[in-house]
Amino acid sequence: MTTILSGDVGGTNTRLAVLEPQNGGFVKKAARTVPSADYDCLEDAIRDFFDTTAEPCSFAAFGIAGPVVGDRCEATNLPWIVDAANLRSALGFEKVAVLNDLKAQALGIRFLKRDDFETLHAGKAKPGNRALIAAGTGLGQAGLFFDGHRHRVFATEGGHADFAPHDEIHIELLRFLTDRFGRASWERVVSGSGLRNLFHFLVEGLDMEPIPELAIGEGRPSPQQISSAALEKRCPVADRALDIFVQLYGAEAGNLALKTLAVNGLFIGGGIAPKILERLRSSLFMDAFRAKGRMQGLVRNIPVHVILNGDTALYGAAGVIVDPV
């Protein structure tokens, strides 16, 4: 085995990289990020990558945003079906692994170095389970079960579990979301589209007035426009939306830590967290994370880390080829 084609396939972007195993980690030989919507299927994106960027590989592994059953995934926020057998046949790979994107990211944690993390709360780590939550286009969650020797990763679809409000504003938010979508999941509030939902709630549900450039229209404003305006303190409505987002992110991260008994650490991945790190450092996130009633003593000791390395899922996917876990 010399090189591996590794992919991180999301609803917004698909990242492809050729990785070479080296000294227990990986060296990136070539890489490309493309808008997922530009392609009808993953096979087309791979062909284009090899035509323009790199030589074909015999081994491949892909983390896909969606549930994976029997080496096959129907992507959640993308009209793609990714099937390992089809990829082998169509592109001539010797071996292909298809796994959930959060499983890939969780598996990649073992390849990271100390400076690949920002610690929000040092806590008091104990031997045991870990958990990963990651907001991006959607909201992914994964567990890392400690078997006494190593962490065994399992994917979940916890981001689609029912959203639970815990104050009057959140109750109004729940009503707003159920009126609009019929059902409110955590992904409806903690994701890129979730931030936009929160902004719409403040404007349409609570009659708050945004700055003109963030006026609601067809596809506007984007999550990036909202977060930028909030971080730059240019729009009180955007600022409030981001505060609610961070608070709810912390609350659901705490929920996941409880469900998995993640006494060895809760990790925050995905593309949004590094961009709003300044706001995550505020008390909003950790206060919501710890607000667990009789269990607050437990969660107070759980370390919380933000993953800063954007290649984590690529490493984790490729790691399945090198060292299956």
C-alpha positions as CSV (number, residue, x, y, z in Angstrom):
1,M,0.0,0.0,0.0
2,T,1.4,3.4,-1.0
3,T,-1.3,6.0,-1.1
4,I,-5.0,6.2,-0.2
5,L,-7.7,8.4,-1.7
6,S,-9.6,9.8,1.3
7,G,-12.8,11.8,1.1
8,D,-14.9,13.9,3.4
9,V,-18.3,14.2,1.7
10,G,-20.7,16.8,3.1
11,G,-23.9,18.4,1.9
12,T,-22.0,21.6,1.0
13,N,-18.5,20.5,0.0
14,T,-16.7,17.4,-0.9
15,R,-13.0,17.2,0.1
16,L,-10.7,14.7,-1.6
17,A,-7.1,14.0,-0.7
18,V,-4.4,11.6,-1.6
19,L,-2.7,10.5,1.7
20,E,0.5,8.6,2.2
21,P,0.8,6.6,5.5
22,Q,3.9,7.7,7.3
23,N,5.2,7.3,10.8
24,G,1.8,6.4,12.3
25,G,0.1,9.3,10.5
26,F,-0.4,10.7,7.0
27,V,1.3,13.0,4.6
28,K,-1.0,14.8,2.1
29,K,0.2,14.4,-1.4
30,A,-2.6,16.2,-3.2
31,A,-6.0,17.7,-2.2
32,R,-9.0,19.4,-3.6
33,T,-12.3,20.8,-2.3
34,V,-15.3,21.1,-4.6
35,P,-18.9,22.1,-4.1
36,S,-20.9,18.9,-3.8
37,A,-23.8,20.3,-5.8
38,D,-21.5,20.6,-8.9
39,Y,-21.6,16.8,-9.4
40,D,-24.3,14.2,-9.9
41,C,-22.5,11.6,-7.9
42,L,-19.3,10.9,-6.0
43,E,-17.8,8.9,-8.9
44,D,-17.9,12.0,-11.1
45,A,-16.2,14.1,-8.4
46,I,-13.4,11.5,-8.1
47,R,-12.9,11.2,-11.8
48,D,-12.5,14.9,-12.1
49,F,-10.1,14.9,-9.2
50,F,-7.9,12.3,-10.8
51,D,-8.0,14.0,-14.2
52,T,-6.9,17.3,-12.8
53,T,-5.1,16.8,-9.6
54,A,-3.6,13.4,-8.9
55,E,-2.7,9.9,-10.1
56,P,-5.4,7.2,-9.3
57,C,-5.0,5.2,-6.1
58,S,-5.8,1.5,-5.5
59,F,-7.3,2.1,-2.0
60,A,-10.0,4.6,-1.1
61,A,-12.1,5.5,2.0
62,F,-14.9,8.0,2.3
63,G,-16.7,9.6,5.2
64,I,-20.3,10.5,4.1
65,A,-22.7,12.8,5.9
66,G,-25.5,10.2,6.4
67,P,-26.3,6.8,7.8
68,V,-24.1,4.0,6.5
69,V,-25.6,0.5,6.3
70,G,-23.8,-2.4,4.6
71,D,-21.1,-0.2,3.0
72,R,-23.9,2.0,1.4
73,C,-25.0,5.5,2.3
74,E,-27.8,7.7,1.1
75,A,-26.5,11.1,1.9
76,T,-28.7,13.2,4.2
77,N,-28.3,16.7,2.7
78,L,-27.2,15.6,-0.8
79,P,-28.9,13.6,-3.5
80,W,-26.1,11.0,-3.7
81,I,-26.0,7.3,-3.0
82,V,-22.5,6.1,-2.2
83,D,-21.9,2.4,-2.5
84,A,-18.5,0.8,-1.9
85,A,-19.1,-2.0,-4.4
86,N,-20.2,0.5,-7.1
87,L,-17.1,2.6,-6.5
88,R,-14.8,-0.4,-6.8
89,S,-16.5,-1.5,-10.0
90,A,-16.7,2.0,-11.6
91,L,-13.3,3.3,-10.7
92,G,-11.2,0.1,-10.3
93,F,-10.3,0.4,-6.6
94,E,-8.8,-2.7,-5.0
95,K,-10.4,-1.8,-1.6
96,V,-13.0,0.8,-0.7
97,A,-14.4,1.8,2.8
98,V,-17.6,3.8,3.2
99,L,-18.3,5.2,6.7
100,N,-20.4,7.9,8.3
101,D,-18.6,11.2,8.3
102,L,-18.7,11.6,12.1
103,K,-17.3,8.1,12.5
104,A,-14.5,9.2,10.2
105,Q,-13.9,12.3,12.2
106,A,-14.0,10.5,15.5
107,L,-11.5,7.9,14.2
108,G,-9.2,10.8,13.1
109,I,-8.8,12.1,16.6
110,R,-6.1,9.5,17.3
111,F,-3.9,11.0,14.6
112,L,-4.1,14.6,15.9
113,K,-1.4,16.5,17.9
114,R,-1.8,18.7,20.9
115,D,-1.9,21.9,18.8
116,D,-4.8,20.5,16.7
117,F,-7.2,21.3,19.6
118,E,-8.5,24.3,21.5
119,T,-9.5,23.4,25.1
120,L,-12.6,25.1,26.3
121,H,-12.6,23.3,29.6
122,A,-9.7,21.2,31.0
123,G,-11.9,19.3,33.4
124,K,-10.6,16.1,35.0
125,A,-10.4,13.4,32.4
126,K,-10.9,9.8,33.6
127,P,-10.4,6.6,31.6
128,G,-13.6,5.9,29.7
129,N,-15.7,7.0,26.8
130,R,-15.5,10.0,24.6
131,A,-18.0,11.7,22.4
132,L,-17.9,13.9,19.3
133,I,-20.4,16.5,18.2
134,A,-20.0,18.5,14.9
135,A,-22.1,21.2,13.4
136,G,-21.7,22.0,9.7
137,T,-24.3,21.7,7.0
138,G,-26.0,19.3,9.4
139,L,-25.4,18.2,13.0
140,G,-23.4,15.0,13.4
141,Q,-22.8,13.0,16.6
142,A,-20.6,10.0,17.4
143,G,-19.5,8.0,20.4
144,L,-16.1,6.5,21.2
145,F,-16.6,3.6,23.5
146,F,-13.5,2.7,25.7
147,D,-13.1,-1.1,25.8
148,G,-10.3,-1.0,28.4
149,H,-7.6,-0.8,25.7
150,R,-8.7,1.5,23.0
151,H,-11.6,3.7,21.9
152,R,-14.1,2.0,19.5
153,V,-16.0,4.4,17.4
154,F,-19.7,4.2,16.6
155,A,-21.8,6.6,14.5
156,T,-25.2,7.9,15.5
157,E,-28.0,10.0,13.9
158,G,-28.5,11.9,17.2
159,G,-28.6,15.3,15.4
160,H,-32.1,14.3,14.2
161,A,-33.4,13.6,17.7
162,D,-36.2,15.9,19.0
163,F,-35.1,19.4,20.0
164,A,-35.8,20.1,23.7
165,P,-36.4,23.7,24.8
166,H,-35.5,24.8,28.3
167,D,-36.7,28.4,28.7
168,E,-39.5,30.6,27.4
169,I,-37.6,31.8,24.3
170,H,-36.8,28.3,23.3
171,I,-40.4,27.3,23.7
172,E,-41.4,30.0,21.3
173,L,-38.6,28.8,19.0
174,L,-40.0,25.3,19.2
175,R,-43.4,26.5,18.1
176,F,-41.9,28.5,15.3
177,L,-39.9,25.5,14.0
178,T,-42.9,23.0,14.2
179,D,-45.1,25.5,12.4
180,R,-42.5,25.7,9.6
181,F,-41.2,22.1,9.4
182,G,-43.8,20.0,11.2
183,R,-41.1,18.7,13.6
184,A,-38.1,20.3,15.3
185,S,-34.8,18.3,15.6
186,W,-31.5,19.5,17.0
187,E,-30.2,19.9,13.5
188,R,-32.8,22.5,12.9
189,V,-31.1,24.8,15.4
190,V,-27.4,23.6,15.6
191,S,-26.1,23.6,12.0
192,G,-25.5,26.1,9.3
193,S,-29.2,26.1,8.3
194,G,-30.0,26.1,12.0
195,L,-28.3,29.4,12.5
196,R,-30.4,30.8,9.7
197,N,-33.5,29.3,11.3
198,L,-32.7,31.1,14.5
199,F,-32.2,34.4,12.6
200,H,-35.6,34.0,10.9
201,F,-37.2,33.2,14.2
202,L,-35.9,36.5,15.7
203,V,-37.0,38.5,12.7
204,E,-40.3,36.8,11.8
205,G,-41.3,35.3,15.2
206,L,-40.1,38.1,17.5
207,D,-40.3,41.1,15.1
208,M,-36.7,42.1,15.6
209,E,-35.3,44.4,12.9
210,P,-32.0,43.4,11.2
211,I,-29.6,45.7,9.3
212,P,-30.6,46.2,5.6
213,E,-27.9,44.0,4.2
214,L,-29.3,41.0,6.2
215,A,-32.9,41.5,5.0
216,I,-34.6,38.2,4.6
217,G,-35.1,37.2,0.9
218,E,-34.7,34.2,-1.4
219,G,-31.9,32.2,0.3
220,R,-30.8,35.2,2.3
221,P,-29.1,35.9,4.5
222,S,-26.6,33.0,4.5
223,P,-25.3,31.4,7.7
224,Q,-21.9,32.9,6.8
225,Q,-23.4,36.4,6.5
226,I,-25.2,36.0,9.8
227,S,-22.1,34.8,11.7
228,S,-19.8,37.4,10.2
229,A,-22.2,40.2,11.1
230,A,-22.5,38.8,14.6
231,L,-18.8,38.4,15.2
232,E,-18.1,41.9,13.9
233,K,-21.0,43.3,16.0
234,R,-22.6,44.9,13.0
235,C,-26.2,43.5,13.6
236,P,-27.8,43.0,17.0
237,V,-30.2,40.4,15.5
238,A,-27.4,38.4,14.1
239,D,-25.5,38.7,17.4
240,R,-28.5,37.4,19.3
241,A,-29.0,34.5,16.8
242,L,-25.3,33.5,17.3
243,D,-25.6,33.6,21.1
244,I,-28.7,31.3,21.0
245,F,-26.8,29.0,18.6
246,V,-23.8,28.8,20.9
247,Q,-26.1,28.2,23.9
248,L,-28.0,25.4,22.2
249,Y,-24.8,23.9,20.9
250,G,-23.5,23.7,24.5
251,A,-26.8,22.2,25.7
252,E,-26.8,19.4,23.2
253,A,-23.1,18.8,23.6
254,G,-23.9,18.3,27.3
255,N,-26.7,16.0,26.4
256,L,-24.5,13.9,24.3
257,A,-21.8,13.7,27.0
258,L,-24.4,12.4,29.4
259,K,-25.8,9.8,27.0
260,T,-22.4,8.4,26.2
261,L,-20.9,9.0,29.7
262,A,-18.0,10.8,28.0
263,V,-15.8,11.1,31.1
264,N,-12.6,11.1,28.9
265,G,-13.7,14.1,26.9
266,L,-16.3,15.8,24.6
267,F,-14.9,16.9,21.3
268,I,-16.4,19.6,19.0
269,G,-15.7,19.1,15.3
270,G,-17.2,20.3,12.1
271,G,-16.5,23.4,10.1
272,I,-18.4,25.9,12.2
273,A,-16.7,25.7,15.5
274,P,-13.2,27.0,14.5
275,K,-14.9,30.0,12.8
276,I,-16.8,31.0,15.9
277,L,-14.1,30.1,18.4
278,E,-14.2,33.5,20.0
279,R,-17.9,33.0,20.9
280,L,-17.5,29.4,22.0
281,R,-14.9,30.7,24.5
282,S,-17.6,32.8,26.2
283,S,-19.5,31.4,29.1
284,L,-22.6,30.7,27.0
285,F,-21.4,27.4,25.7
286,M,-20.0,25.9,28.9
287,D,-22.8,27.2,31.1
288,A,-25.3,25.4,28.9
289,F,-23.1,22.3,28.8
290,R,-23.0,22.1,32.6
291,A,-26.7,23.0,33.2
292,K,-27.7,19.4,33.8
293,G,-29.4,19.5,37.2
294,R,-28.4,16.6,39.4
295,M,-25.8,15.6,36.8
296,Q,-24.0,18.9,36.7
297,G,-21.3,17.5,39.1
298,L,-20.6,14.8,36.5
299,V,-20.4,17.0,33.5
300,R,-18.3,19.7,35.3
301,N,-15.4,17.2,35.2
302,I,-15.7,16.4,31.5
303,P,-13.0,18.0,29.3
304,V,-14.2,19.9,26.3
305,H,-12.0,20.3,23.2
306,V,-12.6,22.0,19.8
307,I,-10.9,20.2,16.9
308,L,-9.0,22.8,14.8
309,N,-7.5,20.5,12.2
310,G,-9.8,20.4,9.1
311,D,-8.3,17.2,7.9
312,T,-9.4,15.1,10.8
313,A,-12.1,13.2,8.9
314,L,-9.7,12.5,6.0
315,Y,-7.2,11.0,8.4
316,G,-9.9,8.9,10.1
317,A,-11.3,7.5,6.8
318,A,-7.8,6.6,5.6
319,G,-7.1,5.0,8.9
320,V,-9.8,2.4,8.3
321,I,-7.7,1.2,5.4
322,V,-4.4,1.1,7.3
323,D,-5.7,-0.1,10.7
324,P,-9.4,-1.1,10.9
325,V,-10.9,-0.5,14.3
